[in-house]
Amino acid sequence: MSDVATMPKAAPIDRMTVSIVDLPVVSKRSHGIGDVANTVRNAILRLETKDGLVGWGEASPWPVFTGSVEGTAAALDVYFRPVVLGQNPTHITRLMAAADAALVGHFEAKAALEMALYDLAGKAAGLPVAELLGGRCRDRIPLSISLANPDFTADLELAQRVYADGLRILKVKTGFADQAFDLKRLQGLRENLPEDVDIRVDYNQGLAPFDALRRLRDVEAFQPGFIEQPVPGKEWRVMADLTARLETPVLADESVFSPNDALRAVESSIANGFSIKVMKSGGMRRGQEVAAVAEAGSLSCYGGDMFETGLAHLAGTHMIAASPNISLGCEFYQAKYYLEQDLLADPFPIENGAVIVPETPGLGIDVDPARLKEFTIESRG
């Protein structure tokens, strides 16, 4: 998509601050490729124009998935600072192309930069970011919460609590323990929750290819809504074989980062859908491009995330609101259910099991400066 032609002229960006934050979480979480416990570390980007307009962005890397927060902060501070200082923040296409030329990879850093630019552009235009991404096609997005606590009793209590809050989608993180533990958890959820709960499964690449099909056929007995990334992302042939043999839809996550990946994945029939993440794609517009490729191949998409604050959740919300084919809900639950404290000045908007798309300009909610200061362990700029 091109920049909005009617965008008012904005003052140039003259200040940039990159902060690394260390955010306490409420419990340990285990995944097929690694654990998260105690805290998560993210990078928060603040851009300010000469007339005092402020735009916020967030990078949420995970070392076992995409990269480190230290590398991400350096990408923003060293390589992207000269790209944006003195520039019109509404020239997003030009600036993101310059960022791509300045540094290969570093998708989370690029996502944070694009996020902050769109926040500034939306505020300058008086429009929500979703309207700049093509216009909203939905105002509410069904919310999913992931269950990954090795203490299943605690996860079952959480599942019952979020059901009372109106959530009807649960995603069980599997593959970090043995098959018996995974089946026990799925059985426990089916026995203790009402029938209207959509229980999904996500292995985070946790299964070995040689016996993945046998294990997944056991899982199918619990009628999951989908099975996400059962084997390592590089195992495209195995993914295609599983997709062909299983009755349950298979989603690709770690196998698909870019629109080019998505095109090859459609051609190779490795999945029935994709998990799209702002961080993984390198921004909201690149995520929309992945969704468009999926739509052309008759695949549906799901709004995934990393270990984000409400700030990055907002970017994902606007992307999904403007993307018809990201139709399987979202997992933007960390701000309310996993972080001990979020960074947003107002609560991330969740109501009766759905994320509400903001109607206020830009991303819709700013970062609380006092809370940002409280959790910052390093700042540049």
Stockholm file with secondary structure:
# STOCKHOLM 1.0

chainA/1-381         MSDVATMPKAAPIDRMTVSIVDLPVVSKRSHGIGDVANTVRNAILRLETKDGLVGWGEASPWPVFTGSVEGTAAALDVYFRPVVLGQNPTHITRLMAAADAALVGHFEAKAALEMALYDLAGKAAGLPVAELLGGRCRDRIPLSISLANPDFTADLELAQRVYADGLRILKVKTGFADQAFDLKRLQGLRENLPEDVDIRVDYNQGLAPFDALRRLRDVEAFQPGFIEQPVPGKEWRVMADLTARLETPVLADESVFSPNDALRAVESSIANGFSIKVMKSGGMRRGQEVAAVAEAGSLSCYGGDMFETGLAHLAGTHMIAASPNISLGCEFYQAKYYLEQDLLADPFPIENGAVIVPETPGLGIDVDPARLKEFTIESRG
#=GR chainA/1-381 SS CCCCTTCCCCCCEEEEEEEEEEEEBSSCEEETTEEECSEEEEEEEEEEETTCCEEEEEECCCTTTTCCHHHHHHIIIIIIHHHHTTSCTTCHHHHHHHHHHHCSCCHHHHHHHHHHHHHHHHHHHTCBHHHHTTCCSCSEEEBEEEECCSCHHHHHHHHHHHHHTTCCEEEEECSSSCHHHHHHHHHHHHHHSCTTCEEEEECTTCSCGGGHHHHHHHHHTTCCSCEECCSCTTCHHHHHHHHHHCSSCEEESTTCCSHHHHHHHHHHTCCSEEEECHHHHTSHHHHHHHHHHHHHTTCEEEECCCSCCHHHHHHHHHHHHTCTTEEEEECCCHHHHTBSSCSBSSCCCEETTEEECCCSSBTSSCBCHHHHHHHEEEEEC
#=GC SS_cons         CCCCTTCCCCCCEEEEEEEEEEEEBSSCEEETTEEECSEEEEEEEEEEETTCCEEEEEECCCTTTTCCHHHHHHIIIIIIHHHHTTSCTTCHHHHHHHHHHHCSCCHHHHHHHHHHHHHHHHHHHTCBHHHHTTCCSCSEEEBEEEECCSCHHHHHHHHHHHHHTTCCEEEEECSSSCHHHHHHHHHHHHHHSCTTCEEEEECTTCSCGGGHHHHHHHHHTTCCSCEECCSCTTCHHHHHHHHHHCSSCEEESTTCCSHHHHHHHHHHTCCSEEEECHHHHTSHHHHHHHHHHHHHTTCEEEECCCSCCHHHHHHHHHHHHTCTTEEEEECCCHHHHTBSSCSBSSCCCEETTEEECCCSSBTSSCBCHHHHHHHEEEEEC
//
